[in-house]
Each structure stands twice: as C-alpha cells, then as structure tokens.
Amino acid sequence: MIRALATAAAGLVLFSGTAAAYPIQGAPELTNNDLYRAGKLTKTSCTPNKGTTRAATEKYIRTLVGCLDKAWGRDAIKVEIHYEPDGKKKYKSWPFVSFDGIYVGLADDWIKARNELPVFHGMAAVYGETVLVETGIARAATTLDYHGDEKELEEQERRYAYQKTCLAGAAAKALGRPVKSWKSLLKGNERHWFEQGFKAGGPSACNTWKAPEAKVA
C-alpha cells in the first residue's frame, strides 16, 4: 500500500499478524534525517469551534491547518475539500497529501462528530505527512526494498503510519490539546507514538525507523 500511496495519507491503520524484526538498513534518509534534529513546534493558540454542519466543519479544518502552518513555521498549505454525502454507501472522511497541498474527502462522520479529536488527529497526521514529503522521508519510504516479503512490507508501513501519529502528537502539544484527551481514541503502539511526539513537542522523538520491533508491531 505504501508504494501505491506515495503522496497520499494511508490513514492511521494498525496492521494485524505476527510481528517480525526487519531493521531498516542503508536508508539514511529515514534513519538519520535532519527532521529528527529539528526543534520543538511553536506553541500556537488554536481553538476553532467544531460545529456539526458541513460549513462549520470545513471552516474548522481550514482554521486548524492555518494553526498547523504557524506551529510548524511553514508557508500556508493549500487545502481542497470535497464533500461525499452518505447515500446507500456510508463514507468515511479521508484526508491525504495531494500534489499541491492537502485534499480532504469530507464525509458525514466528521461533520456529525461533536468531539473535535478524530478530525484534529486526522488533519494533524496528514499535515505531518506533508513534512515527511518535504524532508524526503515519504519518497525514501515508498522506495524502500522489502525483499518480496509481505511481513517486512507491513512493518515498513506501520513505521510510516506511526511516524505520522508521532508528528500529530507533537502538533497536539503545540496547539494545546492535553494528552489525556486521547486515551479513549488511541490504543497500543499508535498511542505510544502519539505520546512520544507529545512529550517531545517536536519531531525529535519520531524516528520510528530505528525503533525496536515491539514498538512498531
């Protein structure tokens, strides 16, 4: 999947199956990237109201991305939002990195959500992926050899997904979202990496490519 979604957020999906150790070797763009030496994100006041209408949700998303721009100290990222109304098929919102910014496939699950956290997490993670694209990590990850071993590929995908989660945690710290708020939303290693990013307040703790097997299972 990671190769098919070279410029798209694959979502924060936990993969099942027996974990196996597949250390990342010969890929300094992943294991020794300058991103890990970057400082903390800038603390930014950001309390947009998450309403339960399409207009309110779209406004929330755009305001949140503006806050993330400030926290990361980057130029404004373009956000394109396309609404997919529920019919016979129930859609789920899906943000991903596009060629010129972030594209959000917006569905009723995010619109109707009274709690901002699922939307915040999804947007903070995909914003983190734009950072991974900018630093060359996304490209290095999509071209990483998995030696024809599907389990090795799955572990690589988890490392990439957890890295986005970690960057989302750093963003949560910068934007003033208490870590305790996420206990019911995130579980297992996903929560572990979110908390690592939160504690660090920046990407220094987000080198999932050097993490031991147990932390990326």
ZIWO-V953934 format. One line per field, one symbol per residue. ss: DSSP state (a for helix, b for strand, c for the rest). A space follows every 10 residues. Layout:
BEGIN
ss = ???
END
This chain:
BEGIN
ss = cccccccccc cccccccccc cccccccaaa accaaaaccb cccccccccc cccaaaaaaa aaaaaaaaaa aacccccbbb bbbccccccc cccbbbbbcc bbbbbbcaaa aaccccaaaa aaaaaaaaaa aaaaccaaaa aaccccccca aaaaaaaaaa aaaaaaaaaa aaaaccccaa aacccccaaa aaaaaaaaaa cbaaaccaaa ccaaaac
END
